[in-house]
Amino acid sequence: MKRYTGLLAALTLTAGMALQAQTNEFVIQTKKLGAEIQPTMYGLFFEDINYAADGGLYAELVKNRSFEFPQHLMGWKTFGNVTLQDDGPFERNPHYVRLADPGHPHKHTGLDNEGFFGIGVKAGEEYRFSVWARLPQGGTSEKIRIELVDTKSMGEHHAFATETLTVDSKEWKKYQVILKPGITDSKSTLRIFLASKGTVDLEHVSLFPVDTWKGHENGLRKDLAQALADIKPGVFRFPGGCIVEGTDLATRYDWKKSVGPVENRPLNENRWEYTFPHRFYPDYFQSYGLGFFEFFQLSEEIGAEPLPVLSCGLSCQFQNSDAEAHVAVCDLDSYVQDALDLIEFANGDVTTKWGKLRADMGHPASFNLKFIGIGNEQWGPEYPEHLEPFIKAIRKAYPDIKIIGSSGPDSEGKQFEYLWPEMKRLKVDLVDEHFYRPENWFLNEGARYDNYDRKGPKVFAGEYACHGKGKKWNHFNAALLEAAFMTGLERNADIVHMATYAPLFAHVEGWQWRPDMIWFDNLNSVRTVSYYVQQLYGHHKGTNVLSLTMNKKAVTGAEDQNGLFASAVYDKDKNEIIVKVANTSDKAQPLSLKFEGLKKQDILSGGRCIKLRSADPDKDNTIEQPSAIQPQETPVAIDGQVLNVELEPKTFAVYIFKKG
């Protein structure tokens, strides 16, 4: 009997040793606080791709509202006696339409607008129709009838919302009425009838939901803006990447054209209109209705530092190999002045030219701009040559403004290796790195920033997303690998000061690029798993890095680390210790979180764990199933200063404890 008891004890000891050997022990040093985590650490990058602005975040429902598309009536259908005129009241938008008597009492004059993939309206909501109009032949008054119609309806009437508007002046004036649809329709049409016998001119025909983000009249779509605010972003980069450059200099994003009265902001081409012939949208333009004032205002309202990016005088180098496509360095003065004027627009006193314009637009207080980016994905010696005059001028006029340069379009390679030393030489404050890469790249780059030069410029991970090999769409596994990679950003918060996923938005009927963080149709939006990864980091970024090691090494997904990535932070404001762990393996991983350096009186309490996981790695949230995969929170009990748990395969977890 003793023999069997001894054998059983030996087997138990052996099993215990095996279990202990399999446990991944993380040691979190709590006594010494590491690098400060910047408030800008996790943020947002906006670019007008995938109908992100017009037809998306910008709440305007009318396409080609000022008749300035190259095909002036694109988006419109006319009937009766409608003519196009070009001597309108707005210098940058001279075109308008004239509605005149159709010549017979039983005929009708008017026009329909198709909106962006239809006009989406909801029952019980209010929609503000506005138009600049006049009576070109004089007279006391004429009437137009405004309708929302369902042309596919089997009912007796197509119209489901109707209002009449009276035009009463031969001078151009702005008129408006409120439409209140009784039904919800994602694909309605805006119809305008001439409802009297005289002649009426119409310009800048507009339809907005009254209930926009923060109630702004030239406002943003509420659900999409709310999704941005809910991330709690630290920085908001705009107006994009490649659109900053333009396919040619004439169509680069010009911030000065995007401010001032909205009806006089000119149309601009969108380079994403024609970039992908396999997903081609010939009616994709920029109205500039969502302009730099609105971007600054949104940044302020969601609590993010604004980060505008301006052209450095180089048009898109992917699309232009001829040096003649770019501005010569000796001719950059106006571009440099644009940058200086932008800082004045954002921060200048109301007595300055551009500060006064900001005040006239409704914001006399400074936007407190701290950062500016010059150039996007430029490369070669021409980029530092173009960047240098900007740096000299900005440093002289605004020495406190931090300047962001670029390491080009790639995360490594010839151009990357050339540009980083150049950025150091020019003494930019941050270098913008981009990486749209497959799974293996994200799995292998957990230690990317561990050996970066701490004396050089800081890093802005300005555009990144995991693009699954053969799976270039949103899916859980890609988001999990992004979460894993971000532990390396967090661990290196002394060198990485900003990070923004890209792209941000995509219309389900108008996308050219994927994956994307937030998808939407005309009435609904969905937050992807990649969104929730960003949100978990944004909500739990902490204030200081804590050392977290396994076998005295950082947990970076190395060969002997069982597919684990991890980081730890302390939040001074909430007095919380936060540990983030991504298990990218196909097996459950036993974890032992050992908190060292706590004082005797320190007790870890209020433990909770938030997890993102999916049994299907190819699954993600969709418009039809927006809540398929969401963070799930459960309480966690810790035994003293050690937490022993088992982390499921393919899972991202955030462990949070109160210290006190």
Secondary structure, 3 states (H helix, E strand, C coil): CHHHHHHHHHHHHHHHHHHHHHCEEEEEECCCCCCECCCCCEEEECCCCCCCCECCCECCCCCCCCCCCCCCCCCEEEECEEEEECCCCECCECCEEEEECCCCCCCCCEEEECECCEEEECCCCCEEEEEEEECCCCCCCEEEEEEEECCCCCCCCCEEEEEEEEECCCCCEEEEEEECCCCCEEEEEEEEEECCCCCEEEEEEEEEECCCHHHCCCCECHHHHHHHHCCCCCEEEECCCHHHHCCCHHHCCCHHHHCCCHHHCCCEECHHHCCCHHHCCCCCEECCCCCHHHHHHHHHHHCCEEEEEECCCCCCCCCCCCHHHCCCHHHCHHHHHHHHHHHHHHHCCCCCHHHHHHHHCCCCCCCCCCEEEECCCCCCCHHHHHHHHHHHHHHHHCCCCEEEEECCCCCCCHHHHHHHHHHHHHCCCEEEEEEEECHHHHHHCCCCCCCCCCCCCEEEEEEEEECECCECCCCHHHHHHHHHHHHHHHHCCCCEEEEEECCCEEECCCCCCCCCCEEECCCCEEECHHHHHHHHHHHCCCCEEEEEEECCEECECCHHHCCEEEEEEEECCCCEEEEEEEECCCCCEEEEEEEECCCCCCCEEEEEEEEEECCCCCCCCCCCCCCCCCCEEEECCCECCEEEEEECCCEEEEEEEEEC
